[in-house]
């Protein structure tokens, strides 16, 4: 290990000797997450549609989709242990007849959503191809994710101060993390959830190489950096990437 890496590790160990709170914080939920991310117009598209939540977790958004008029909602989740939790929540919400939690749906989706995932996928290009295969010919995919890699907190857990994940080496940060996480991760991509170092430009290139195209793209600026947000600074001043994809 180099002297610089050792010095950086010592700085981290001194300043943050234990696991920090999540740097992005968890504010009070005063509004629907779907409404906050996609806008109220999104809900006008749901009535009577077959909808899929790709990476639904424990099903909170899938349940909301069902409550907002979707004819059928598939919660797609690769971790089977989450299916039972989601099914229980759907029963309690009275939408278990509409929601189905699966690894792969049995019919194509007219609307598909993905939230807070594209900065974590190990192979995002392959994920887009899978999503395309599960989409109806005239379907659309609504995606929201962030922070991207050059955001001040784009390192997630590793962003102990703004842009720490860019200023400090991966080796130093991984060594610091190993003091309180013992899963054997040796790279950013190997930590729980994974970090693929997704940038806005990279996402655009991945979409261009996929069977899908951008019907719309919105880059929501960091509120305090809004006055600096433009085409040249977007990688450093964007809080959330939001887009709608359709088949080419």
N, C-alpha and C positions, 0 to 999 in steps of 0.2 A: 504494500500500500504506500502511495506517494506521501511525501511530507505535507503537500497541500491538502490531500484527502484527509489525512490525520488531523490537521489543523481545523478543517471544516467540521469534522466529526466532533472534535472537542468543543467547538463553538456551539454546535447543536446540543450536545450533551449538557453543557453549562446552562444554556438559555431555555431548553425544553427537556428537562430530565425525565419526564414521563409523557405518556400519550396525551397530545393536546386535544382540546375540544375541536369538533369539526369546524374548520375555518370558514365554511360558508354559512354556518349558523342555521338555526331552525326557527323561523319566525312564526308568529301565530297564524293559524289557518283561518283567515277571515273570508276567503273567497274560494270558489271552486278552482282547483289546480288546472283543470282543462280550460276554464274560462280565462284564467290568468295567462295561460300559455298560448292559447289559440284564438281567443276572442269570442264574443257572444255569437258571432255569425256562424261559427263552427256548429253550434247546436241546431241550426236550421237545416243542416244536411242529414241529421241522424234519423228522423222519423221513418219507420218502415224499412230501414237499411240493415244489411248484414255487416256487422262491424267487428274488427279484431283489434285487440290491444296486444301488441307484440312486446313480450317481456312484461307481463302484467303483475308480477310479484304476487302479492296477497289479494289482488283483485279490486282495490278501491276504485280505480278509474273505470274498470269494466262495469262495476255496479252502477256508477254514475251514468255511464253510457246507456245502460238498460233503463234506468229511471227517466232518461231524457228522450225516450221514444224509439230506440233501436229495436228492430224486430227480433234480432238475434245477436248476441255478443259472444265472441270466442276470446277468452283470456288465454293467450299463448305463453306458456312458461315451461322452461326445460327442467326446472327443479320440482319433481313430483310432490315433495313434502309441502310445497306451498299450495298445491291444488286443494288439499283438504281444508286448509285455513280459508282459502278464497270461497270454497263451496259453502262453508259454514256461514261466512259473512253474507253471501248472496241469499242463503235461506233466511237469515235474520232480517235482511232488507226486503224480502218478499219478491225477489227477482230470479230465484233459482231456476224457474222455468224458461228464462230468457238467456241466462248466462251459462256457458259451458267452459270449463277450464281444462285445457288439453295441451299436449306437446305439438300436435298438428291438427288444424281444423279439417272438417270433412267437406266443406264447401267454400268457394272463393269469397273473399271479403270485398264489399263495395267501398268501404272506408276502413283504413287501418291507421293506427296511431303508434308512435314510439316516443317515449318520454325519458329524458336523462340517461340515454344509453349509448349514443354513438361515439362518445369519448372513451368508452370502456370496451367495446367489442374488439376481440383479437383480430378478426378479419372482417372489417366493415363492408368491404366490397362483396364478399360472399353473403353477408347478411342481406344486402340489398337484392341480390339475386334470389335469395330465399323468399324475401318479402314479395318480390315481383311474381314469383311462382304461386303465391297464395292470394294474389289480387285478381279481382274480376277484370275483364278487358277494359271496361270504362271506369275502373276504380281509382281511388286516390289515396296517397299515404301522407299523413300529417306527422311531421317530426319536429321535436323540440329537444335541444340538448345544450349543455354548457355547464361550467365554463370550459372553453377550448384552451389549448395548451399555452398560448401567450397571454391569456388573462392573468391579472395579478395573482389570482388564487387558482390558476389552472393546474397546479400540482396536487389539488385536493388536500389530502392529509399532509403532503410534503410542503405545502405552501404555508409554512409557519410564519412567514412575513411575506409581503408582496414580492412576487417573482423569485422567491427562494429556490424554487425548482429549476430556474434558469441560471441563477447565480452560483449555486452550489452543485457539486458533482453528484451524479446518480449513485456512485459508490458510497460517498459520505452519507447521503440521505438514506440509502438502504441499510447501511450499517447502523445508523441512529435508530431507524425503525425496528431493527432486529432486537433492540434492547427491550422492547415491550410487545413485539409481535414475533411469534416463533413458528411461522409457517414455512420458513426456508426460502422465501422469495429473494432473488438476487438481482432482479431488474424491475423497473416500473411496471412492465407488462405482466409480471407474475404476482403482484399484490392482489389481495382480495378485491374482486370487482374488475381489476385490471385497469391500466392507463395506457392508451395507445398513442398518446401525444398528438391527438387530433387538432389540426388547425382548420380555419375556415377555407383556405385555399386547397388544402388536402381533401376536405369534404367535397368541395366543388369538383375536383378532379375525379374522385371516386364515383360520384353521381354520373359524370360525363361518360365514364367507362362502363356504366351499368346499363341494364335494359330500361332504365327510367330516366326521366328528365325533370328539371326544376320547372314547375308551373309558377311558383312564387318563392321568393327568398327574402326574409326579413332578419336584419341583424339588430337586435335590441341593445342599445348602448348601456354601459355602466352609467348609472345616474350621475355620479359625481364627475364623470369624464365625458359627459354628453357633448360639451362644447368643443372637445377635441376629436370627436368621432367623425371620421370620413374614410374614403376609400384607402388612403395611405396608412391610416392608423388603426383600421378596423380590427386587426389581429390582437391588438393590445387594449382596445377600448370597448369590445363587444362583450356583453353579459350573457346573452342567450342567442343561439341560432335557431331560427324557426323557418320551416319551409313546407311546401306541399309538392309532392312528386306524383307524376302520372306516367303511364307507359309511353315509350317512344313510338 
